[in-house]
Amino acid sequence: MSSHEPSPGDADTAQTLSRNHVVVTGAGFTHAFVPGAPLLVDDFNNDALEARVRGLPNASRLLDWERSLDESGRIDIERLMTRLDALMPYDYAENAGNAANEYGFLLSELKRAFLDRLQEARKGNVHREELKRFAEYCETKGCCCITFNYDDVLDEALAQTGSWNPYWGYGFFCLSSTDTIASLEGLETHSVLRLLKLHGSINWRPKLGYASPVAIDSITHHHDWGGISLRHPQVDGHLEPEPVMVPPVLSKSSLVKQPVLRLVWSQAFDSLATAHQVTFIGYSFPETDMAARTLFSEALKDLPPEDITVVNLSREDPEAEMTRRRYRS
């Protein structure tokens, strides 16, 4: 073999980078196809969350404060996750008691509540035909999909096109969780499309024993669509309990710590910088996500505004105007 001969996946990567349409999706995208799916500001069984942290003064105070910001007591999940993940200096003060551990517990419970809400939503009404058509559009047009969503709704739809698979389609080689107990026989060796998940995914589960920051080769894809990863019940015991999910953060250093996110964000930057057309769907540019603002400001600096399309359904005019201001800035 020549030293210049591409390895599996290299040709696909080069082909993907040359494509000219990038689709960026946010929480509103998933909610459009799965109406029961949570939005950024929503009810994540908040009363039950409150009951779980009762007796933990710091966690209770923070959760109460978050709920007080919304007249209906809803939670801005990414804002709260960001606060719980990125501790403040005074969280370590002597009079703060066990704040860091309390916040860690609340963060785990919040992630679990999000997963429960999403799983419940997928049992209900899902616009599968429309989602299938969107995935087929991405396949036909050769789109690169960049998403800030943790869910795997789009992943499943893309997998059904036959041009994407979770082994190669995330921008890095990602084993199935069943590969922890089985052979790699029949492994697919390429994926035409890429789905770049900039904040991680609910189905990215590290192998047991790998602490954060998680090594790229320790991440597996673990899901029940396609009958791939959940055929063997004992697999779950070989995995860490929490998936790789990083909330939008005020400090970009939190993203840089995760090797997989350094890789995925680099590919996202390259795709955006070479794009001739970019479509944002259901993404509201959270104020906490300074990293995303930097990414798009730098990568799209030479793309004419008329080649950028924003698809966003706002419930009220003030909300729509706020979204416009965020995009303009």
C-alpha positions as CSV (number, residue, x, y, z in Angstrom):
1,M,0.0,0.0,0.0
2,S,1.3,3.4,-1.0
3,S,1.9,5.8,1.9
4,H,-0.3,8.3,0.1
5,E,-3.2,5.9,-0.2
6,P,-6.2,7.2,1.9
7,S,-7.3,5.1,4.8
8,P,-11.0,4.3,5.2
9,G,-13.0,7.5,5.9
10,D,-10.4,9.9,4.5
11,A,-12.0,10.1,1.1
12,D,-15.4,10.6,2.6
13,T,-14.0,13.4,4.8
14,A,-12.5,15.2,1.8
15,Q,-15.7,14.7,-0.2
16,T,-17.8,16.1,2.7
17,L,-15.6,19.2,3.1
18,S,-16.1,20.1,-0.6
19,R,-19.8,20.2,-0.2
20,N,-21.5,23.6,-0.2
21,H,-24.6,23.3,2.0
22,V,-24.3,23.2,5.8
23,V,-27.4,22.7,7.9
24,V,-27.3,23.8,11.6
25,T,-30.0,22.6,13.9
26,G,-31.1,23.5,17.4
27,A,-33.7,22.4,19.9
28,G,-36.5,23.9,17.8
29,F,-35.6,21.4,15.0
30,T,-36.2,18.4,17.1
31,H,-39.4,19.9,18.6
32,A,-40.8,20.4,15.1
33,F,-40.5,16.7,14.2
34,V,-41.2,15.4,17.8
35,P,-43.7,17.9,19.2
36,G,-43.4,16.4,22.7
37,A,-39.6,16.9,22.8
38,P,-38.5,19.6,25.3
39,L,-37.4,23.1,24.3
40,L,-34.6,25.0,26.0
41,V,-37.0,26.5,28.4
42,D,-39.5,23.8,29.5
43,D,-40.8,21.6,32.3
44,F,-38.5,18.7,33.0
45,N,-40.6,17.3,35.8
46,N,-39.4,20.2,37.8
47,D,-41.4,19.5,40.9
48,A,-39.8,16.0,41.1
49,L,-36.4,17.6,40.6
50,E,-37.1,19.9,43.5
51,A,-38.1,16.9,45.7
52,R,-34.8,15.1,44.9
53,V,-32.6,17.9,46.0
54,R,-34.7,18.8,49.1
55,G,-32.3,18.8,52.0
56,L,-29.4,20.0,49.8
57,P,-29.4,23.8,50.6
58,N,-27.1,24.9,47.7
59,A,-28.8,22.8,45.0
60,S,-32.3,23.7,46.3
61,R,-31.4,27.4,46.3
62,L,-30.0,27.3,42.7
63,L,-33.0,25.4,41.4
64,D,-35.5,27.7,43.1
65,W,-33.6,30.7,41.6
66,E,-33.8,29.2,38.1
67,R,-37.5,28.5,38.4
68,S,-38.2,32.0,39.7
69,L,-36.9,33.5,36.4
70,D,-39.9,32.1,34.5
71,E,-43.4,33.0,35.4
72,S,-44.5,29.4,34.9
73,G,-41.6,28.0,36.9
74,R,-40.0,26.4,33.8
75,I,-36.3,25.7,33.6
76,D,-33.8,27.0,31.0
77,I,-32.0,23.7,30.9
78,E,-28.8,24.9,29.2
79,R,-28.5,27.9,31.4
80,L,-28.9,25.8,34.5
81,M,-26.6,23.0,33.2
82,T,-24.0,25.7,32.4
83,R,-24.1,27.0,35.9
84,L,-23.9,23.6,37.5
85,D,-21.1,22.5,35.2
86,A,-19.0,25.7,35.4
87,L,-18.6,26.3,39.1
88,M,-18.0,29.8,40.5
89,P,-15.1,30.6,42.9
90,Y,-17.4,31.2,45.8
91,D,-18.8,27.7,45.4
92,Y,-15.6,26.6,47.2
93,A,-16.0,29.0,50.1
94,E,-16.0,27.6,53.6
95,N,-19.6,28.8,54.2
96,A,-20.7,27.2,50.9
97,G,-20.5,23.8,52.5
98,N,-20.7,20.9,50.0
99,A,-21.8,23.1,47.1
100,A,-19.7,21.4,44.4
101,N,-21.0,17.9,45.2
102,E,-24.6,19.2,45.5
103,Y,-24.4,20.8,42.1
104,G,-22.9,17.7,40.6
105,F,-25.8,15.7,41.9
106,L,-28.3,18.2,40.6
107,L,-26.6,18.2,37.2
108,S,-26.8,14.4,37.0
109,E,-30.5,14.5,37.9
110,L,-31.2,17.2,35.4
111,K,-29.6,15.2,32.6
112,R,-31.6,12.1,33.6
113,A,-34.8,14.2,33.6
114,F,-34.0,15.4,30.1
115,L,-33.4,11.9,28.9
116,D,-36.6,10.7,30.4
117,R,-38.6,13.6,28.8
118,L,-37.1,12.9,25.4
119,Q,-37.7,9.1,25.6
120,E,-41.3,9.7,26.6
121,A,-41.7,12.2,23.7
122,R,-40.5,9.6,21.2
123,K,-43.2,7.2,22.3
124,G,-45.8,9.8,21.2
125,N,-46.4,11.8,18.0
126,V,-43.4,11.8,15.7
127,H,-43.6,13.3,12.2
128,R,-41.6,10.4,10.7
129,E,-42.4,10.9,7.1
130,E,-41.3,14.6,7.2
131,L,-38.2,13.7,9.1
132,K,-37.4,11.0,6.5
133,R,-37.8,13.6,3.7
134,F,-35.5,16.0,5.5
135,A,-32.8,13.2,5.9
136,E,-33.2,12.3,2.2
137,Y,-32.8,15.9,1.3
138,C,-29.5,16.0,3.2
139,E,-28.4,12.9,1.4
140,T,-29.4,14.2,-2.0
141,K,-27.8,17.6,-1.5
142,G,-24.7,16.2,0.3
143,C,-25.3,18.4,3.3
144,C,-23.1,18.5,6.3
145,C,-25.2,18.6,9.4
146,I,-24.0,20.5,12.5
147,T,-26.2,20.2,15.6
148,F,-26.2,21.6,19.1
149,N,-28.8,19.0,20.1
150,Y,-28.1,16.1,22.5
151,D,-30.9,13.9,21.2
152,D,-30.4,11.3,18.5
153,V,-33.6,11.9,16.5
154,L,-31.8,13.1,13.4
155,D,-29.1,10.4,13.8
156,E,-31.8,7.7,13.5
157,A,-33.3,9.4,10.4
158,L,-29.9,9.8,8.7
159,A,-29.1,6.1,9.4
160,Q,-32.2,5.1,7.5
161,T,-30.9,6.8,4.3
162,G,-28.1,4.3,4.0
163,S,-25.5,7.1,3.4
164,W,-24.8,7.6,7.1
165,N,-23.8,5.3,9.9
166,P,-22.8,6.0,13.5
167,Y,-19.5,4.2,13.2
168,W,-18.0,6.9,10.9
169,G,-20.7,9.6,10.6
170,Y,-19.9,11.6,13.7
171,G,-16.6,12.9,12.4
172,F,-14.6,10.3,14.4
173,F,-14.5,6.5,14.6
174,C,-17.2,5.5,17.1
175,L,-17.6,1.9,18.0
176,S,-21.0,0.4,19.0
177,S,-21.4,-0.3,22.6
178,T,-22.0,-4.0,21.7
179,D,-18.4,-4.0,20.5
180,T,-17.4,-4.1,24.2
181,I,-18.5,-7.7,24.4
182,A,-18.7,-8.8,20.7
183,S,-16.5,-8.9,17.6
184,L,-16.4,-6.2,14.9
185,E,-17.7,-8.6,12.3
186,G,-19.6,-6.8,9.5
187,L,-18.4,-3.4,10.6
188,E,-19.4,-0.6,8.1
189,T,-16.3,1.3,7.0
190,H,-17.6,4.5,5.6
191,S,-20.3,7.2,5.9
192,V,-21.0,9.6,3.1
193,L,-22.7,12.2,5.4
194,R,-21.4,13.7,8.6
195,L,-23.4,14.7,11.6
196,L,-21.2,16.9,13.9
197,K,-22.7,17.1,17.4
198,L,-21.0,20.1,19.0
199,H,-22.2,19.5,22.5
200,G,-22.1,15.7,22.6
201,S,-25.0,13.3,22.4
202,I,-27.3,11.2,24.6
203,N,-26.1,8.1,22.8
204,W,-22.3,8.7,23.2
205,R,-21.5,6.5,26.2
206,P,-17.9,6.1,27.4
207,K,-16.6,2.6,28.2
208,L,-16.5,1.9,31.9
209,G,-13.6,3.4,33.8
210,Y,-13.0,6.4,31.6
211,A,-13.3,9.7,33.5
212,S,-13.7,13.1,32.0
213,P,-12.1,14.4,29.8
214,V,-13.0,11.3,27.8
215,A,-10.6,9.8,25.3
216,I,-12.0,9.6,21.8
217,D,-11.5,5.9,21.4
218,S,-13.4,5.2,24.6
219,I,-16.7,6.6,23.2
220,T,-19.3,4.2,21.9
221,H,-22.7,4.8,20.3
222,H,-25.4,3.2,22.4
223,H,-29.0,3.3,21.2
224,D,-32.0,1.2,20.3
225,W,-32.7,2.4,16.8
226,G,-31.7,-0.1,14.2
227,G,-31.5,-2.8,16.8
228,I,-27.8,-2.2,17.1
229,S,-26.6,-1.4,20.6
230,L,-29.2,-2.7,23.0
231,R,-29.6,-6.3,21.8
232,H,-27.4,-7.4,24.8
233,P,-28.7,-6.2,28.2
234,Q,-25.3,-6.8,29.8
235,V,-23.7,-4.1,27.6
236,D,-24.9,-1.3,29.9
237,G,-22.6,-2.7,32.7
238,H,-19.6,-2.0,30.5
239,L,-20.4,1.7,30.1
240,E,-20.2,4.8,32.2
241,P,-23.7,5.8,33.4
242,E,-23.7,9.3,31.9
243,P,-23.4,10.1,28.2
244,V,-20.9,12.7,26.9
245,M,-22.9,15.9,27.0
246,V,-21.4,19.4,27.5
247,P,-23.7,22.4,28.0
248,P,-23.1,25.7,26.2
249,V,-20.6,27.4,28.3
250,L,-19.4,31.0,29.0
251,S,-15.8,29.8,29.0
252,K,-14.6,28.0,25.8
253,S,-11.9,26.2,27.9
254,S,-14.6,23.7,29.0
255,L,-15.0,22.6,25.4
256,V,-11.3,22.4,24.7
257,K,-10.8,19.9,27.6
258,Q,-12.8,17.3,25.7
259,P,-10.7,15.8,22.9
260,V,-13.7,14.6,20.9
261,L,-15.2,18.1,20.9
262,R,-11.9,19.6,19.8
263,L,-12.0,17.2,16.8
264,V,-15.7,17.8,16.0
265,W,-15.6,21.6,16.4
266,S,-12.5,21.7,14.1
267,Q,-14.5,19.8,11.4
268,A,-17.5,22.1,11.9
269,F,-15.3,25.1,11.4
270,D,-13.8,23.7,8.2
271,S,-17.3,22.9,6.8
272,L,-18.7,26.3,7.6
273,A,-15.6,28.1,6.3
274,T,-16.0,26.3,2.9
275,A,-19.8,26.5,2.8
276,H,-21.6,28.4,0.0
277,Q,-24.9,28.1,1.8
278,V,-25.8,27.7,5.5
279,T,-29.3,27.1,6.9
280,F,-30.0,27.4,10.6
281,I,-33.1,25.5,11.8
282,G,-34.6,26.0,15.3
283,Y,-31.4,27.4,16.8
284,S,-31.8,30.4,19.0
285,F,-28.1,31.3,19.9
286,P,-28.2,30.9,23.7
287,E,-26.5,33.8,25.5
288,T,-24.4,31.4,27.4
289,D,-22.9,29.8,24.3
290,M,-20.0,32.2,23.6
291,A,-18.1,29.4,21.9
292,A,-20.9,29.0,19.2
293,R,-21.0,32.8,18.6
294,T,-17.2,32.8,18.1
295,L,-17.4,29.8,15.8
296,F,-20.0,31.3,13.4
297,S,-18.5,34.8,13.6
298,E,-15.1,33.6,12.4
299,A,-16.1,30.7,10.1
300,L,-18.8,32.7,8.2
301,K,-17.1,36.0,8.0
302,D,-16.8,35.8,4.2
303,L,-20.2,34.3,3.5
304,P,-22.7,36.9,2.1
305,P,-25.8,37.3,4.3
306,E,-28.0,36.4,1.4
307,D,-26.5,32.9,1.5
308,I,-27.6,32.4,5.1
309,T,-31.1,31.3,5.9
310,V,-32.7,31.2,9.3
311,V,-35.8,29.0,10.0
312,N,-37.2,29.7,13.4
313,L,-40.7,29.6,14.7
314,S,-41.2,32.0,17.6
315,R,-44.3,32.0,19.7
316,E,-44.4,35.8,20.3
317,D,-43.1,38.9,18.6
318,P,-40.6,39.8,21.4
319,E,-39.1,36.3,21.2
320,A,-38.7,36.7,17.4
321,E,-37.1,40.1,17.7
322,M,-34.7,38.7,20.4
323,T,-33.7,35.9,18.0
324,R,-33.1,38.4,15.2
325,R,-30.9,40.5,17.4
326,R,-28.8,37.4,18.4
327,Y,-28.2,36.5,14.7
328,R,-27.4,40.0,13.7
329,S,-24.8,40.3,16.5
